[in-house]
Amino acid sequence: MEIQTHIINTFSIIFFTFLFYPLTSLACHPIDHHALLHFKHKITFDPSNLLQSWTPESDCCESWNGIACDSAGRVVNVSRSGLFSGEDGFIIDTSISGTLSPSLSNLSSLQLLDLSNLKDLSGPIPPEFGRLSRLTHMFLDSNKLSGSIPVTFRNLFRLEKLYLSNNNLTGRIPPPVFRSFRSLSEIVLSGNRFSGMIPSSIGDMVSITRLDFHWNNFSGVIPVTIGKLKNLKFLDLSENQLTGTLPESLGSLPELQILYLNQNHLSGSIPSSIGSLVSIQFCRLSENELTGIIPPSIGNLPKIQRLIFENNKLTGNLPATMGHLTTLTAIYFSGNRFTGKIPPTFGDLRNLQLLDLSRNNLSGKIPPQLAKLHNLQTLDLSFNPLNLKTLPNWFSKLNLFRLMMANTGIQGPFPSTLSSSSTISSLDLSSNSLTDELPNWIGNMTNLSFLNLSKNAFCNAIPPEFKKLSLLTDLDLHSNNFSGAINTVFAKTVQGPLGHFNSIDLSDNSFSGPIKIGDESSAMDLVVSLVLSDNPIGGIIPESLGSGVELERILISRNGLMGKIPKKLLNLKNLKEFDVSGNRLIGEIPGHNARIPASAFLGNPGLCGAPLLPCKHSF
């Protein structure tokens, strides 16, 4: 999205450049002509011939691609991006190798410099670029530029947009540079290795609307002066090493729409001034060390769409005032220390699509007011001491795609509330106290693609209706007491390219064999992970298991398997993890390239050969 916006902005600038500087210009000024040829001389590889038209005998204003001049023959635009639109309208992606020539600083009338997305443009940014006093737009992002931002950039007082993202730039930001950037509206330095503190002079960039410093090594506190940026709409300081507290001055940004401060080391509480961010739409404070309560003032955000506060140390009750946030579509509050009940006012969040309160200390009854959330698609309350006993009947009124209720105290049979839930695609009821057998009507949950019922007390055989789950790709039933033929699982149906297993974990049950994978088991064609350990499965390891071209993980230890290990199985090209220990296998271990420890074969007295002891007899 950022690249697409960047391209559109660049094309708009180029269009207006040609509009105001038509082709009635004088011949290219010799200083500019020489400066551009010197830049081309520094280019060592140009596979798409971006600079092919730049020849000494031609006029740079008339004939050179990517160049625009004013009426005096001075170059005002140099635009040779590695991402550009071809004649057919499709985006062309190419590269250039070489370095930035200081000679470009001789383009004294230059207003736009776009050398973005050339991928292999390396070396430092010449400090001479600080002489480009008429420059308004500089795009050098997505290259391999190194070194620091030249302090001479303080002379670029007309600069409006500066994109240096996705390079190898290092060092600290010179404070005088920010003081000079009073006309700057967009600065993007993300994806580099800048370090040190963010200068307090950041508050002098009074025209800034977009500030993106994410994915660097900035440290220290967020400057209080950031509250002076009254035009700021986009602020991203995520994925740095920032410490300290969130400044109260953040609430002084009336135009701020997007705030990303995630993946830092921020501590302290969320300031009550957050309620003054009247334009905020997306707020992400996740993966920090924030403590204290969410202030009730959060209910004053009239345009908020997403609140992402997961993986902090936030405590206290969830504020009932959040029920006022009727524009809210997603709440990510997992991995905190919230207590108390889910507020009934959450039922007023009529646009809510995702509610993730997992891994907290919430308790009490789930408010029936949540049944009003007709747009809710994902509900995750897992790993909370809710002591539910069973799922409330009103759950049947929800049109959920994902229901995650692991370790919430559900007991007894598989919840009958789900018998009419044909929309659910992902269901996690693991780590509860569910008992008895799977009901036959589970075959009616035909939209299921992910099912986790592990760590319960289910028993008896998988019902034949399980075969109807033709979209199921990930199944985890480990640590139950299921019994009966294991092939009921393998023989489920598919829907063309959909519904082929990706992962299966049936370990620690009482399934019996033999394992049969053949023409009737097309659901197993693309399986990546197969875990069948700790079952009384007998019979041999079928040769057909070696046809699983995607298999990376095969764990079938501690069963009653007999016979030899199929050679094809140990030589699957993607195999990374293999364990057949604790069976009754015999014969020589087939030669293989995968790194498999001896422990993966132990407990089979009849096995021999590397990595075990050599065989005494030929097989």
Disulfide bonds with the S-S distance in Angstrom:
Cys28-Cys60 1.78
Cys61-Cys69 2.01
Cys608-Cys615 1.89
